[in-house]
Amino acid sequence: MELAEEITIAAPLEKVYEGLNDIAILKACIPGCEELDWTSKNELEA
C-alpha cells in the first residue's frame, strides 16, 4: 500500500503509534476495509 496524503495529528507520538498498531482503529481509518489481520510481527493483510 502506498499512502499519498500527509496528515498532522495533534497527539503525542506514542499515542499515534498505539493507534496505528490497534487493528480496530486502523481498520476504521481505511475506507471500505472489512477485515484486517496481522500476518507477521510487522505486516497486516486487509
PDB file of N, CA, C, O and CB in Angstrom:
ATOM      1  N   MET A   1       0.848  -1.165   0.000  1.00  0.00           N
ATOM      2  CA  MET A   1       0.000   0.000   0.000  1.00  0.00           C
ATOM      3  C   MET A   1       0.891   1.224   0.000  1.00  0.00           C
ATOM      4  O   MET A   1       1.881   1.287   0.728  1.00  0.00           O
ATOM      5  CB  MET A   1      -0.963   0.000   1.210  1.00  0.00           C
ATOM      6  N   GLU A   2       0.536   2.179  -0.810  1.00  0.00           N
ATOM      7  CA  GLU A   2       1.243   3.444  -0.808  1.00  0.00           C
ATOM      8  C   GLU A   2       0.277   4.526  -0.358  1.00  0.00           C
ATOM      9  O   GLU A   2      -0.847   4.617  -0.851  1.00  0.00           O
ATOM     10  CB  GLU A   2       1.836   3.765  -2.209  1.00  0.00           C
ATOM     11  N   LEU A   3       0.724   5.338   0.577  1.00  0.00           N
ATOM     12  CA  LEU A   3      -0.096   6.445   1.052  1.00  0.00           C
ATOM     13  C   LEU A   3       0.417   7.731   0.424  1.00  0.00           C
ATOM     14  O   LEU A   3       1.625   7.963   0.375  1.00  0.00           O
ATOM     15  CB  LEU A   3      -0.077   6.537   2.606  1.00  0.00           C
ATOM     16  N   ALA A   4      -0.486   8.557  -0.051  1.00  0.00           N
ATOM     17  CA  ALA A   4      -0.081   9.774  -0.734  1.00  0.00           C
ATOM     18  C   ALA A   4      -0.527  11.034  -0.011  1.00  0.00           C
ATOM     19  O   ALA A   4      -0.292  12.140  -0.496  1.00  0.00           O
ATOM     20  CB  ALA A   4      -0.624   9.778  -2.126  1.00  0.00           C
ATOM     21  N   GLU A   5      -1.151  10.886   1.114  1.00  0.00           N
ATOM     22  CA  GLU A   5      -1.656  12.040   1.845  1.00  0.00           C
ATOM     23  C   GLU A   5      -0.852  12.236   3.121  1.00  0.00           C
ATOM     24  O   GLU A   5      -0.436  11.268   3.757  1.00  0.00           O
ATOM     25  CB  GLU A   5      -3.152  11.870   2.170  1.00  0.00           C
ATOM     26  N   GLU A   6      -0.638  13.476   3.485  1.00  0.00           N
ATOM     27  CA  GLU A   6       0.075  13.789   4.718  1.00  0.00           C
ATOM     28  C   GLU A   6      -0.905  14.441   5.683  1.00  0.00           C
ATOM     29  O   GLU A   6      -1.621  15.375   5.322  1.00  0.00           O
ATOM     30  CB  GLU A   6       1.301  14.720   4.448  1.00  0.00           C
ATOM     31  N   ILE A   7      -0.927  13.943   6.905  1.00  0.00           N
ATOM     32  CA  ILE A   7      -1.854  14.449   7.913  1.00  0.00           C
ATOM     33  C   ILE A   7      -1.079  14.739   9.190  1.00  0.00           C
ATOM     34  O   ILE A   7      -0.223  13.953   9.597  1.00  0.00           O
ATOM     35  CB  ILE A   7      -3.007  13.436   8.180  1.00  0.00           C
ATOM     36  N   THR A   8      -1.379  15.859   9.814  1.00  0.00           N
ATOM     37  CA  THR A   8      -0.788  16.178  11.105  1.00  0.00           C
ATOM     38  C   THR A   8      -1.800  15.799  12.175  1.00  0.00           C
ATOM     39  O   THR A   8      -2.951  16.233  12.133  1.00  0.00           O
ATOM     40  CB  THR A   8      -0.389  17.695  11.202  1.00  0.00           C
ATOM     41  N   ILE A   9      -1.369  14.996  13.124  1.00  0.00           N
ATOM     42  CA  ILE A   9      -2.247  14.541  14.197  1.00  0.00           C
ATOM     43  C   ILE A   9      -1.824  15.221  15.491  1.00  0.00           C
ATOM     44  O   ILE A   9      -0.673  15.115  15.914  1.00  0.00           O
ATOM     45  CB  ILE A   9      -2.206  12.988  14.343  1.00  0.00           C
ATOM     46  N   ALA A  10      -2.758  15.912  16.106  1.00  0.00           N
ATOM     47  CA  ALA A  10      -2.472  16.645  17.342  1.00  0.00           C
ATOM     48  C   ALA A  10      -2.553  15.695  18.536  1.00  0.00           C
ATOM     49  O   ALA A  10      -3.499  15.739  19.322  1.00  0.00           O
ATOM     50  CB  ALA A  10      -3.460  17.830  17.523  1.00  0.00           C
ATOM     51  N   ALA A  11      -1.544  14.841  18.653  1.00  0.00           N
ATOM     52  CA  ALA A  11      -1.485  13.869  19.746  1.00  0.00           C
ATOM     53  C   ALA A  11      -0.022  13.499  19.965  1.00  0.00           C
ATOM     54  O   ALA A  11       0.803  13.652  19.064  1.00  0.00           O
ATOM     55  CB  ALA A  11      -2.355  12.593  19.434  1.00  0.00           C
ATOM     56  N   PRO A  12       0.294  13.016  21.154  1.00  0.00           N
ATOM     57  CA  PRO A  12       1.670  12.573  21.399  1.00  0.00           C
ATOM     58  C   PRO A  12       2.034  11.418  20.461  1.00  0.00           C
ATOM     59  O   PRO A  12       1.204  10.554  20.178  1.00  0.00           O
ATOM     60  CB  PRO A  12       1.848  12.142  22.877  1.00  0.00           C
ATOM     61  N   LEU A  13       3.264  11.411  19.990  1.00  0.00           N
ATOM     62  CA  LEU A  13       3.741  10.388  19.066  1.00  0.00           C
ATOM     63  C   LEU A  13       3.444   8.981  19.566  1.00  0.00           C
ATOM     64  O   LEU A  13       3.050   8.111  18.790  1.00  0.00           O
ATOM     65  CB  LEU A  13       5.229  10.548  18.838  1.00  0.00           C
ATOM     66  N   GLU A  14       3.630   8.766  20.833  1.00  0.00           N
ATOM     67  CA  GLU A  14       3.378   7.466  21.464  1.00  0.00           C
ATOM     68  C   GLU A  14       1.929   7.002  21.227  1.00  0.00           C
ATOM     69  O   GLU A  14       1.691   5.840  20.901  1.00  0.00           O
ATOM     70  CB  GLU A  14       3.667   7.545  22.980  1.00  0.00           C
ATOM     71  N   LYS A  15       0.971   7.918  21.394  1.00  0.00           N
ATOM     72  CA  LYS A  15      -0.444   7.581  21.197  1.00  0.00           C
ATOM     73  C   LYS A  15      -0.752   7.305  19.724  1.00  0.00           C
ATOM     74  O   LYS A  15      -1.567   6.440  19.405  1.00  0.00           O
ATOM     75  CB  LYS A  15      -1.338   8.717  21.714  1.00  0.00           C
ATOM     76  N   VAL A  16      -0.095   8.045  18.835  1.00  0.00           N
ATOM     77  CA  VAL A  16      -0.300   7.829  17.402  1.00  0.00           C
ATOM     78  C   VAL A  16       0.168   6.427  17.022  1.00  0.00           C
ATOM     79  O   VAL A  16      -0.540   5.711  16.315  1.00  0.00           O
ATOM     80  CB  VAL A  16       0.453   8.901  16.567  1.00  0.00           C
ATOM     81  N   TYR A  17       1.347   6.031  17.480  1.00  0.00           N
ATOM     82  CA  TYR A  17       1.849   4.683  17.185  1.00  0.00           C
ATOM     83  C   TYR A  17       0.943   3.610  17.777  1.00  0.00           C
ATOM     84  O   TYR A  17       0.729   2.573  17.150  1.00  0.00           O
ATOM     85  CB  TYR A  17       3.275   4.514  17.723  1.00  0.00           C
ATOM     86  N   GLU A  18       0.412   3.840  18.962  1.00  0.00           N
ATOM     87  CA  GLU A  18      -0.526   2.880  19.559  1.00  0.00           C
ATOM     88  C   GLU A  18      -1.737   2.703  18.645  1.00  0.00           C
ATOM     89  O   GLU A  18      -2.183   1.582  18.401  1.00  0.00           O
ATOM     90  CB  GLU A  18      -0.977   3.352  20.973  1.00  0.00           C
ATOM     91  N   GLY A  19      -2.260   3.815  18.147  1.00  0.00           N
ATOM     92  CA  GLY A  19      -3.420   3.763  17.262  1.00  0.00           C
ATOM     93  C   GLY A  19      -3.125   3.061  15.952  1.00  0.00           C
ATOM     94  O   GLY A  19      -3.963   2.319  15.439  1.00  0.00           O
ATOM     95  N   LEU A  20      -1.930   3.290  15.402  1.00  0.00           N
ATOM     96  CA  LEU A  20      -1.555   2.650  14.144  1.00  0.00           C
ATOM     97  C   LEU A  20      -1.343   1.153  14.300  1.00  0.00           C
ATOM     98  O   LEU A  20      -1.361   0.415  13.315  1.00  0.00           O
ATOM     99  CB  LEU A  20      -0.300   3.285  13.593  1.00  0.00           C
ATOM    100  N   ASN A  21      -1.145   0.707  15.518  1.00  0.00           N
ATOM    101  CA  ASN A  21      -0.950  -0.719  15.776  1.00  0.00           C
ATOM    102  C   ASN A  21      -2.181  -1.385  16.386  1.00  0.00           C
ATOM    103  O   ASN A  21      -2.143  -2.564  16.736  1.00  0.00           O
ATOM    104  CB  ASN A  21       0.231  -0.915  16.692  1.00  0.00           C
ATOM    105  N   ASP A  22      -3.264  -0.635  16.511  1.00  0.00           N
ATOM    106  CA  ASP A  22      -4.531  -1.169  17.014  1.00  0.00           C
ATOM    107  C   ASP A  22      -5.398  -1.485  15.793  1.00  0.00           C
ATOM    108  O   ASP A  22      -5.822  -0.578  15.077  1.00  0.00           O
ATOM    109  CB  ASP A  22      -5.254  -0.147  17.996  1.00  0.00           C
ATOM    110  N   ILE A  23      -5.655  -2.755  15.564  1.00  0.00           N
ATOM    111  CA  ILE A  23      -6.379  -3.172  14.358  1.00  0.00           C
ATOM    112  C   ILE A  23      -7.739  -2.485  14.228  1.00  0.00           C
ATOM    113  O   ILE A  23      -8.111  -2.069  13.130  1.00  0.00           O
ATOM    114  CB  ILE A  23      -6.569  -4.681  14.363  1.00  0.00           C
ATOM    115  N   ALA A  24      -8.474  -2.361  15.308  1.00  0.00           N
ATOM    116  CA  ALA A  24      -9.811  -1.748  15.231  1.00  0.00           C
ATOM    117  C   ALA A  24      -9.716  -0.289  14.794  1.00  0.00           C
ATOM    118  O   ALA A  24     -10.515   0.167  13.975  1.00  0.00           O
ATOM    119  CB  ALA A  24     -10.530  -1.844  16.594  1.00  0.00           C
ATOM    120  N   ILE A  25      -8.752   0.439  15.331  1.00  0.00           N
ATOM    121  CA  ILE A  25      -8.585   1.853  14.970  1.00  0.00           C
ATOM    122  C   ILE A  25      -8.100   1.975  13.533  1.00  0.00           C
ATOM    123  O   ILE A  25      -8.635   2.766  12.757  1.00  0.00           O
ATOM    124  CB  ILE A  25      -7.594   2.552  15.929  1.00  0.00           C
ATOM    125  N   LEU A  26      -7.092   1.195  13.182  1.00  0.00           N
ATOM    126  CA  LEU A  26      -6.535   1.256  11.835  1.00  0.00           C
ATOM    127  C   LEU A  26      -7.574   0.861  10.791  1.00  0.00           C
ATOM    128  O   LEU A  26      -7.677   1.505   9.748  1.00  0.00           O
ATOM    129  CB  LEU A  26      -5.310   0.351  11.726  1.00  0.00           C
ATOM    130  N   LYS A  27      -8.337  -0.180  11.058  1.00  0.00           N
ATOM    131  CA  LYS A  27      -9.384  -0.636  10.134  1.00  0.00           C
ATOM    132  C   LYS A  27     -10.409   0.470   9.887  1.00  0.00           C
ATOM    133  O   LYS A  27     -10.873   0.653   8.762  1.00  0.00           O
ATOM    134  CB  LYS A  27     -10.086  -1.893  10.690  1.00  0.00           C
ATOM    135  N   ALA A  28     -10.755   1.198  10.933  1.00  0.00           N
ATOM    136  CA  ALA A  28     -11.734   2.280  10.806  1.00  0.00           C
ATOM    137  C   ALA A  28     -11.202   3.434   9.952  1.00  0.00           C
ATOM    138  O   ALA A  28     -11.985   4.238   9.445  1.00  0.00           O
ATOM    139  CB  ALA A  28     -12.124   2.796  12.188  1.00  0.00           C
ATOM    140  N   CYS A  29      -9.892   3.522   9.791  1.00  0.00           N
ATOM    141  CA  CYS A  29      -9.269   4.600   9.013  1.00  0.00           C
ATOM    142  C   CYS A  29      -9.095   4.253   7.541  1.00  0.00           C
ATOM    143  O   CYS A  29      -8.716   5.112   6.745  1.00  0.00           O
ATOM    144  CB  CYS A  29      -7.926   4.944   9.603  1.00  0.00           C
ATOM    145  N   ILE A  30      -9.367   3.006   7.168  1.00  0.00           N
ATOM    146  CA  ILE A  30      -9.177   2.560   5.786  1.00  0.00           C
ATOM    147  C   ILE A  30     -10.555   2.412   5.134  1.00  0.00           C
ATOM    148  O   ILE A  30     -11.294   1.484   5.461  1.00  0.00           O
ATOM    149  CB  ILE A  30      -8.375   1.206   5.729  1.00  0.00           C
ATOM    150  N   PRO A  31     -10.906   3.319   4.212  1.00  0.00           N
ATOM    151  CA  PRO A  31     -12.217   3.253   3.569  1.00  0.00           C
ATOM    152  C   PRO A  31     -12.475   1.889   2.925  1.00  0.00           C
ATOM    153  O   PRO A  31     -11.647   1.383   2.167  1.00  0.00           O
ATOM    154  CB  PRO A  31     -12.336   4.348   2.520  1.00  0.00           C
ATOM    155  N   GLY A  32     -13.626   1.308   3.234  1.00  0.00           N
ATOM    156  CA  GLY A  32     -14.024   0.040   2.642  1.00  0.00           C
ATOM    157  C   GLY A  32     -13.376  -1.196   3.250  1.00  0.00           C
ATOM    158  O   GLY A  32     -13.647  -2.311   2.804  1.00  0.00           O
ATOM    159  N   CYS A  33     -12.531  -1.024   4.251  1.00  0.00           N
ATOM    160  CA  CYS A  33     -11.851  -2.167   4.861  1.00  0.00           C
ATOM    161  C   CYS A  33     -12.845  -2.976   5.690  1.00  0.00           C
ATOM    162  O   CYS A  33     -13.461  -2.456   6.620  1.00  0.00           O
ATOM    163  CB  CYS A  33     -10.662  -1.698   5.741  1.00  0.00           C
ATOM    164  N   GLU A  34     -12.992  -4.251   5.341  1.00  0.00           N
ATOM    165  CA  GLU A  34     -13.910  -5.132   6.060  1.00  0.00           C
ATOM    166  C   GLU A  34     -13.182  -6.061   7.011  1.00  0.00           C
ATOM    167  O   GLU A  34     -13.749  -6.502   8.011  1.00  0.00           O
ATOM    168  CB  GLU A  34     -14.726  -5.944   5.084  1.00  0.00           C
ATOM    169  N   GLU A  35     -11.922  -6.362   6.704  1.00  0.00           N
ATOM    170  CA  GLU A  35     -11.153  -7.283   7.533  1.00  0.00           C
ATOM    171  C   GLU A  35      -9.693  -6.854   7.520  1.00  0.00           C
ATOM    172  O   GLU A  35      -9.172  -6.429   6.489  1.00  0.00           O
ATOM    173  CB  GLU A  35     -11.305  -8.748   7.034  1.00  0.00           C
ATOM    174  N   LEU A  36      -9.036  -6.968   8.669  1.00  0.00           N
ATOM    175  CA  LEU A  36      -7.629  -6.606   8.796  1.00  0.00           C
ATOM    176  C   LEU A  36      -7.011  -7.539   9.818  1.00  0.00           C
ATOM    177  O   LEU A  36      -7.492  -7.631  10.947  1.00  0.00           O
ATOM    178  CB  LEU A  36      -7.448  -5.103   9.211  1.00  0.00           C
ATOM    179  N   ASP A  37      -5.950  -8.231   9.432  1.00  0.00           N
ATOM    180  CA  ASP A  37      -5.321  -9.202  10.320  1.00  0.00           C
ATOM    181  C   ASP A  37      -3.806  -9.101  10.240  1.00  0.00           C
ATOM    182  O   ASP A  37      -3.244  -8.800   9.187  1.00  0.00           O
ATOM    183  CB  ASP A  37      -5.776 -10.621   9.974  1.00  0.00           C
ATOM    184  N   TRP A  38      -3.147  -9.359  11.379  1.00  0.00           N
ATOM    185  CA  TRP A  38      -1.689  -9.426  11.402  1.00  0.00           C
ATOM    186  C   TRP A  38      -1.270 -10.716  10.702  1.00  0.00           C
ATOM    187  O   TRP A  38      -1.807 -11.782  11.004  1.00  0.00           O
ATOM    188  CB  TRP A  38      -1.132  -9.368  12.872  1.00  0.00           C
ATOM    189  N   THR A  39      -0.315 -10.633   9.766  1.00  0.00           N
ATOM    190  CA  THR A  39       0.227 -11.818   9.109  1.00  0.00           C
ATOM    191  C   THR A  39       1.626 -12.125   9.633  1.00  0.00           C
ATOM    192  O   THR A  39       2.135 -13.232   9.457  1.00  0.00           O
ATOM    193  CB  THR A  39       0.258 -11.623   7.583  1.00  0.00           C
ATOM    194  N   SER A  40       2.236 -11.144  10.275  1.00  0.00           N
ATOM    195  CA  SER A  40       3.532 -11.309  10.932  1.00  0.00           C
ATOM    196  C   SER A  40       3.672 -10.162  11.925  1.00  0.00           C
ATOM    197  O   SER A  40       2.755  -9.356  12.078  1.00  0.00           O
ATOM    198  CB  SER A  40       4.727 -11.326   9.890  1.00  0.00           C
ATOM    199  N   LYS A  41       4.798 -10.089  12.589  1.00  0.00           N
ATOM    200  CA  LYS A  41       5.022  -9.035  13.585  1.00  0.00           C
ATOM    201  C   LYS A  41       4.919  -7.635  12.966  1.00  0.00           C
ATOM    202  O   LYS A  41       4.516  -6.687  13.639  1.00  0.00           O
ATOM    203  CB  LYS A  41       6.397  -9.214  14.238  1.00  0.00           C
ATOM    204  N   ASN A  42       5.283  -7.510  11.692  1.00  0.00           N
ATOM    205  CA  ASN A  42       5.335  -6.199  11.045  1.00  0.00           C
ATOM    206  C   ASN A  42       4.418  -6.047   9.839  1.00  0.00           C
ATOM    207  O   ASN A  42       4.504  -5.047   9.126  1.00  0.00           O
ATOM    208  CB  ASN A  42       6.725  -5.918  10.623  1.00  0.00           C
ATOM    209  N   GLU A  43       3.545  -7.016   9.596  1.00  0.00           N
ATOM    210  CA  GLU A  43       2.713  -6.953   8.397  1.00  0.00           C
ATOM    211  C   GLU A  43       1.245  -7.230   8.694  1.00  0.00           C
ATOM    212  O   GLU A  43       0.893  -8.082   9.510  1.00  0.00           O
ATOM    213  CB  GLU A  43       3.218  -7.937   7.368  1.00  0.00           C
ATOM    214  N   LEU A  44       0.405  -6.472   7.995  1.00  0.00           N
ATOM    215  CA  LEU A  44      -1.041  -6.651   8.082  1.00  0.00           C
ATOM    216  C   LEU A  44      -1.573  -7.014   6.709  1.00  0.00           C
ATOM    217  O   LEU A  44      -0.990  -6.643   5.691  1.00  0.00           O
ATOM    218  CB  LEU A  44      -1.737  -5.373   8.623  1.00  0.00           C
ATOM    219  N   GLU A  45      -2.675  -7.738   6.685  1.00  0.00           N
ATOM    220  CA  GLU A  45      -3.345  -8.058   5.428  1.00  0.00           C
ATOM    221  C   GLU A  45      -4.793  -7.625   5.543  1.00  0.00           C
ATOM    222  O   GLU A  45      -5.469  -7.919   6.529  1.00  0.00           O
ATOM    223  CB  GLU A  45      -3.239  -9.581   5.090  1.00  0.00           C
ATOM    224  N   ALA A  46      -5.265  -6.913   4.509  1.00  0.00           N
ATOM    225  CA  ALA A  46      -6.656  -6.448   4.503  1.00  0.00           C
ATOM    226  C   ALA A  46      -7.449  -7.225   3.488  1.00  0.00           C
ATOM    227  O   ALA A  46      -8.646  -6.986   3.326  1.00  0.00           O
ATOM    228  CB  ALA A  46      -6.739  -4.943   4.204  1.00  0.00           C
TER     229      ALA A  46
END
